[in-house]
Structures are given as structure tokens and as C-alpha cells.
Amino acid sequence: MFAVIIKFIIKENTEEQFIDAWIKLTQLIRIHEGGLGSRLHRVKKNTFIAYAQWPNEETWKNSGGKMPQHGLDIKSKMRDCCKSVDVKNTLQIIKNPTTDIK
């Protein structure tokens, strides 16, 4: 498994719109792009960190080409809420005690 940590700094008064778009986009990424889900965390006002899981780095790098037009529209709305979007880390998952139990 592979994970990506992304930092979002959003514009004032866009929090509700950003979170709504993030949820919808995350669901579409799971359905159309092979993502394994994501979690959104608030760091402080207007700053969020998302932790997204993927089956592997290749799937993440090649994502975006299977998204339907309404998904691209949602992505654009989400990006419009942001001052910046920054991939902070990419991580290879070594062990997951939740799923590696024998």
C-alpha cells in the first residue's frame, strides 16, 4: 500500500464548500481512480491535512484520467477554495497490524 499526505490552505469563508467538495471528490476517486479512501484533518483555521491511501504509487501517479466530467468540476470547485495545495509526503506502507494479523 501507498499513502500521500497533502496540506491544504484554504481561503477565508470557504470551509464548508471545501469540505463538501473534498468529500465528493474523495468518493469519486475511490470509485473511478482506484483510491482506497482518505481522511481529512484540521490543523488550524483554514489549514487541513489529508491522508490518502492507494494500492501503490503507480495507481496514485496515474490517477486523474478516469474521472468523469462532474468529478473534474468538483475538483475545480475544491481547488478554487484553496490558497495552496501541497503534497507533503509520499509513504510506502511497511506493515499494517490491522490487516497483517495472522
N, CA, C and O of each residue as an XYZ file, in Angstrom:
408
protein
N       0.825     -1.176      0.000
C       0.000      0.000      0.000
C       0.874      1.246      0.000
O       2.051      1.203      0.356
N       0.273      2.348     -0.405
C       0.976      3.615     -0.576
C       0.081      4.715      0.002
O      -1.142      4.637     -0.108
N       0.672      5.720      0.606
C      -0.105      6.823      1.185
C       0.494      8.165      0.777
O       1.690      8.286      0.509
N      -0.368      9.152      0.741
C       0.027     10.507      0.387
C      -0.533     11.454      1.454
O      -1.692     11.342      1.851
N       0.304     12.382      1.909
C      -0.134     13.401      2.862
C      -0.136     14.741      2.130
O       0.882     15.180      1.593
N      -1.304     15.376      2.122
C      -1.485     16.622      1.370
C      -1.949     17.719      2.327
O      -2.853     17.514      3.137
N      -1.321     18.872      2.220
C      -1.693     20.034      3.032
C      -2.487     21.011      2.169
O      -2.067     21.376      1.071
N      -3.642     21.426      2.687
C      -4.489     22.411      2.024
C      -4.581     23.654      2.892
O      -4.925     23.564      4.070
N      -4.281     24.798      2.330
C      -4.570     26.068      2.989
C      -5.686     26.700      2.174
O      -5.534     26.966      0.982
N      -6.819     26.936      2.847
C      -7.988     27.411      2.124
C      -8.222     28.903      2.347
O      -7.740     29.498      3.311
N      -8.972     29.476      1.428
C      -9.332     30.887      1.509
C     -10.373     31.094      2.605
O     -11.117     30.178      2.956
N     -10.411     32.308      3.134
C     -11.406     32.660      4.154
C     -12.811     32.383      3.636
O     -13.104     32.590      2.459
N     -13.665     31.918      4.522
C     -15.095     31.710      4.254
C     -15.381     30.662      3.181
O     -16.418     30.733      2.521
N     -14.488     29.697      2.992
C     -14.728     28.636      2.006
C     -14.736     27.247      2.650
O     -14.798     26.242      1.942
N     -14.676     27.181      3.969
C     -14.527     25.893      4.643
C     -15.643     24.910      4.287
O     -15.355     23.770      3.924
N     -16.879     25.314      4.378
C     -17.997     24.408      4.091
C     -17.949     23.913      2.645
O     -18.134     22.723      2.389
N     -17.707     24.810      1.717
C     -17.621     24.446      0.297
C     -16.430     23.508      0.053
O     -16.553     22.532     -0.688
N     -15.288     23.800      0.672
C     -14.100     22.965      0.525
C     -14.357     21.546      1.038
O     -14.083     20.570      0.339
N     -14.880     21.438      2.246
C     -15.108     20.115      2.838
C     -16.124     19.324      2.016
O     -15.929     18.130      1.786
N     -17.184     19.956      1.580
C     -18.189     19.284      0.756
C     -17.560     18.754     -0.537
O     -17.787     17.605     -0.916
N     -16.779     19.587     -1.201
C     -16.129     19.169     -2.450
C     -15.099     18.075     -2.177
O     -14.986     17.132     -2.960
N     -14.348     18.184     -1.083
C     -13.348     17.179     -0.747
C     -14.003     15.810     -0.546
O     -13.498     14.799     -1.036
N     -15.124     15.780      0.173
C     -15.836     14.515      0.408
C     -16.296     13.909     -0.920
O     -16.058     12.729     -1.178
N     -16.944     14.700     -1.749
C     -17.447     14.198     -3.034
C     -16.301     13.718     -3.928
O     -16.399     12.662     -4.553
N     -15.223     14.489     -3.985
C     -14.090     14.116     -4.822
C     -13.432     12.834     -4.320
O     -13.069     11.970     -5.118
N     -13.278     12.707     -3.014
C     -12.682     11.503     -2.437
C     -13.507     10.267     -2.790
O     -12.951      9.216     -3.109
N     -14.824     10.392     -2.731
C     -15.695      9.267     -3.100
C     -15.515      8.903     -4.574
O     -15.457      7.723     -4.919
N     -15.427      9.909     -5.437
C     -15.249      9.646     -6.865
C     -13.878      9.055     -7.176
O     -13.752      8.210     -8.062
N     -12.862      9.492     -6.458
C     -11.519      8.931     -6.647
C     -11.536      7.440     -6.288
O     -10.907      6.625     -6.962
N     -12.240      7.106     -5.252
C     -12.348      5.692     -4.850
C     -13.058      4.871     -5.928
O     -12.631      3.761     -6.246
N     -14.127      5.409     -6.482
C     -14.919      4.692     -7.484
C     -14.195      4.604     -8.826
O     -14.157      3.537     -9.438
N     -13.617      5.723     -9.290
C     -13.103      5.798    -10.662
C     -11.592      5.666    -10.808
O     -11.109      5.289    -11.876
N     -10.835      5.971     -9.751
C      -9.378      6.051     -9.900
C      -8.614      4.996     -9.097
O      -7.390      4.917     -9.198
N      -9.303      4.200     -8.317
C      -8.625      3.148     -7.574
C      -8.092      3.557     -6.214
O      -7.365      2.791     -5.581
N      -8.441      4.756     -5.750
C      -8.028      5.184     -4.415
C      -8.675      4.310     -3.355
O      -9.729      3.718     -3.586
N      -8.041      4.230     -2.195
C      -8.540      3.390     -1.105
C      -9.166      4.202      0.016
O      -9.438      3.671      1.093
N      -9.394      5.479     -0.230
C     -10.014      6.323      0.779
C      -9.039      7.324      1.360
O      -7.830      7.244      1.143
N      -9.585      8.262      2.099
C      -8.789      9.341      2.649
C      -9.437      9.844      3.932
O     -10.612      9.585      4.191
N      -8.669     10.554      4.717
C      -9.148     11.203      5.941
C      -8.713     12.658      5.880
O      -7.602     12.968      5.450
N      -9.597     13.546      6.314
C      -9.277     14.972      6.336
C      -9.160     15.418      7.785
O     -10.034     15.128      8.603
N      -8.080     16.126      8.102
C      -7.816     16.586      9.465
C      -7.631     18.101      9.459
O      -7.000     18.660      8.562
N      -8.186     18.746     10.464
C      -7.967     20.190     10.624
C      -6.701     20.393     11.453
O      -6.547     19.800     12.521
N      -5.802     21.229     10.957
C      -4.592     21.584     11.687
C      -4.860     22.836     12.512
O      -4.550     22.897     13.701
N      -5.434     23.814     11.863
C      -5.837     25.070     12.492
C      -6.789     25.743     11.516
O      -7.093     25.191     10.459
N      -7.255     26.920     11.863
C      -8.197     27.621     10.985
C      -7.623     27.729      9.570
O      -6.498     28.189      9.372
N      -8.415     27.298      8.600
C      -8.084     27.378      7.173
C      -6.929     26.476      6.737
O      -6.423     26.623      5.624
N      -6.507     25.549      7.591
C      -5.423     24.634      7.234
C      -5.853     23.204      7.532
O      -6.269     22.880      8.644
N      -5.743     22.356      6.512
C      -6.156     20.959      6.626
C      -5.046     20.053      6.093
O      -4.264     20.438      5.224
N      -5.004     18.848      6.638
C      -4.116     17.794      6.146
C      -5.005     16.612      5.761
O      -5.884     16.213      6.525
N      -4.773     16.061      4.582
C      -5.459     14.841      4.167
C      -4.439     13.721      4.069
O      -3.316     13.911      3.602
N      -4.857     12.560      4.515
C      -4.056     11.343      4.425
C      -4.822     10.409      3.493
O      -5.901      9.931      3.847
N      -4.278     10.145      2.313
C      -4.959      9.323      1.311
C      -4.197      8.034      1.076
O      -2.969      8.040      0.990
N      -4.922      6.924      0.970
C      -4.296      5.630      0.724
C      -4.598      5.164     -0.700
O      -5.675      5.395     -1.248
N      -3.597      4.499     -1.267
C      -3.672      3.963     -2.625
C      -3.109      2.555     -2.616
O      -2.326      2.218     -1.728
N      -3.486      1.720     -3.582
C      -2.920      0.376     -3.618
C      -1.403      0.390     -3.841
O      -0.682     -0.468     -3.330
N      -0.927      1.389     -4.621
C       0.505      1.512     -4.911
C       0.773      2.896     -5.494
O      -0.152      3.626     -5.849
N       2.039      3.237     -5.586
C       2.432      4.566     -6.076
C       2.016      4.772     -7.531
O       1.609      5.871     -7.908
N       2.113      3.742     -8.336
C       1.766      3.852     -9.752
C       0.295      4.248     -9.946
O      -0.017      5.088    -10.790
N      -0.597      3.646     -9.171
C      -2.023      3.986     -9.274
C      -2.237      5.453     -8.936
O      -3.004      6.144     -9.607
N      -1.552      5.933     -7.885
C      -1.676      7.345     -7.499
C      -1.146      8.257     -8.609
O      -1.806      9.222     -8.995
N       0.042      7.947     -9.113
C       0.654      8.790    -10.145
C      -0.175      8.831    -11.423
O      -0.193      9.854    -12.108
N      -0.856      7.745    -11.757
C      -1.640      7.670    -12.987
C      -3.095      8.084    -12.801
O      -3.885      8.003    -13.742
N      -3.454      8.523    -11.607
C      -4.856      8.897    -11.357
C      -5.197     10.209    -12.065
O      -4.331     11.031    -12.361
N      -6.476     10.365    -12.318
C      -6.971     11.585    -12.953
C      -7.560     11.361    -14.327
O      -8.409     12.136    -14.770
N      -7.127     10.317    -15.008
C      -7.582     10.085    -16.373
C      -8.925      9.405    -16.503
O      -9.508      9.393    -17.587
N      -9.430      8.836    -15.416
C     -10.695      8.104    -15.479
C     -11.849      8.864    -14.838
O     -12.971      8.361    -14.785
N     -11.582     10.058    -14.355
C     -12.579     10.842    -13.639
C     -13.624     11.385    -14.620
O     -13.265     11.966    -15.644
N     -14.926     11.198    -14.312
C     -15.960     11.769    -15.177
C     -15.961     13.299    -15.076
O     -15.403     13.863    -14.135
N     -16.578     13.951    -16.030
C     -16.567     15.413    -16.086
C     -17.091     16.046    -14.797
O     -16.524     17.034    -14.330
N     -18.156     15.502    -14.214
C     -18.677     16.118    -12.985
C     -17.654     16.016    -11.850
O     -17.639     16.862    -10.955
N     -16.804     14.991    -11.878
C     -15.730     14.892    -10.894
C     -14.664     15.954    -11.103
O     -14.133     16.514    -10.143
N     -14.360     16.223    -12.349
C     -13.400     17.296    -12.657
C     -13.954     18.656    -12.244
O     -13.205     19.526    -11.801
N     -15.262     18.837    -12.390
C     -15.911     20.083    -11.950
C     -15.815     20.229    -10.430
O     -15.546     21.318     -9.923
N     -16.033     19.136     -9.713
C     -15.924     19.160     -8.246
C     -14.484     19.458     -7.838
O     -14.246     20.238     -6.916
N     -13.534     18.843     -8.518
C     -12.115     19.096     -8.226
C     -11.781     20.570     -8.434
O     -11.058     21.164     -7.635
N     -12.300     21.153     -9.492
C     -12.077     22.566     -9.769
C     -12.679     23.444     -8.667
O     -12.057     24.419     -8.243
N     -13.883     23.103     -8.203
C     -14.520     23.863     -7.109
C     -13.702     23.766     -5.835
O     -13.545     24.748     -5.110
N     -13.180     22.572     -5.565
C     -12.357     22.396     -4.375
C     -11.077     23.229     -4.485
O     -10.703     23.925     -3.541
N     -10.416     23.155     -5.628
C      -9.180     23.928     -5.842
C      -9.432     25.434     -5.752
O      -8.575     26.181     -5.282
N     -10.615     25.880     -6.207
C     -10.959     27.306     -6.122
C     -11.027     27.791     -4.676
O     -10.869     28.983     -4.411
N     -11.260     26.881     -3.750
C     -11.314     27.228     -2.322
C      -9.921     27.364     -1.713
O      -9.773     27.893     -0.612
N      -8.916     26.894     -2.416
C      -7.579     26.769     -1.834
C      -6.648     27.923     -2.210
O      -6.616     28.384     -3.350
N      -5.901     28.363     -1.213
C      -4.765     29.241     -1.471
C      -3.591     28.414     -1.955
O      -2.840     28.831     -2.837
N      -3.438     27.203     -1.350
C      -2.355     26.316     -1.770
C      -2.723     24.862     -1.485
O      -3.481     24.555     -0.566
N      -2.160     23.986     -2.304
C      -2.279     22.534     -2.142
C      -0.867     21.984     -2.310
O      -0.225     22.202     -3.337
N      -0.392     21.272     -1.297
C       1.000     20.836     -1.300
C       1.112     19.380     -0.843
O       0.714     19.048      0.274
N       1.647     18.520     -1.695
C       1.936     17.150     -1.284
C       3.130     17.217     -0.342
O       4.237     17.564     -0.754
N       2.902     16.886      0.916
C       3.953     16.995      1.934
C       4.820     15.741      1.989
O       6.037     15.827      2.157
N       4.189     14.576      1.847
C       4.927     13.319      1.918
C       4.231     12.255      1.085
O       3.009     12.260      0.931
N       5.030     11.351      0.557
C       4.508     10.114     -0.015
C       5.145      8.992      0.786
O       6.329      9.056      1.117
N       4.369      7.971      1.095
C       4.805      6.962      2.047
C       4.524      5.557      1.540
O       3.419      5.269      1.081
N       5.500      4.698      1.618
C       5.296      3.271      1.366
C       4.910      2.634      2.697
O       5.655      2.746      3.670
N       3.773      1.976      2.754
C       3.338      1.330      3.986
C       4.103      0.022      4.138
O       4.068     -0.833      3.253
N       4.792     -0.126      5.258
C       5.619     -1.295      5.520
C       4.796     -2.395      6.195
O       4.820     -3.548      5.763
N       4.083     -2.039      7.238
C       3.265     -3.001      7.981
C       1.974     -2.325      8.430
O       1.956     -1.144      8.776
N       0.911     -3.098      8.415
C      -0.383     -2.634      8.921
C      -0.885     -3.701      9.876
O      -1.425     -4.713      9.428
N      -0.724     -3.506     11.187
C      -1.115     -4.523     12.138
C      -2.610     -4.851     12.086
O      -3.021     -5.920     12.536
N      -3.408     -3.962     11.555
C      -4.833     -4.231     11.449
C      -5.139     -5.292     10.406
O      -6.039     -6.111     10.589
N      -4.387     -5.277      9.308
C      -4.646     -6.229      8.228
C      -3.595     -7.337      8.153
O      -3.806     -8.342      7.474
N      -2.474     -7.165      8.838
C      -1.402     -8.169      8.775
C      -1.514     -9.231      9.864
O      -0.603    -10.040     10.037
N      -2.626     -9.234     10.599
C      -2.816    -10.218     11.685
C      -2.991    -11.606     11.075
O      -3.722    -11.786     10.102
N      -2.316    -12.564     11.656
C      -2.428    -13.948     11.167
C      -2.994    -14.841     12.234
O      -3.162    -16.039     12.011
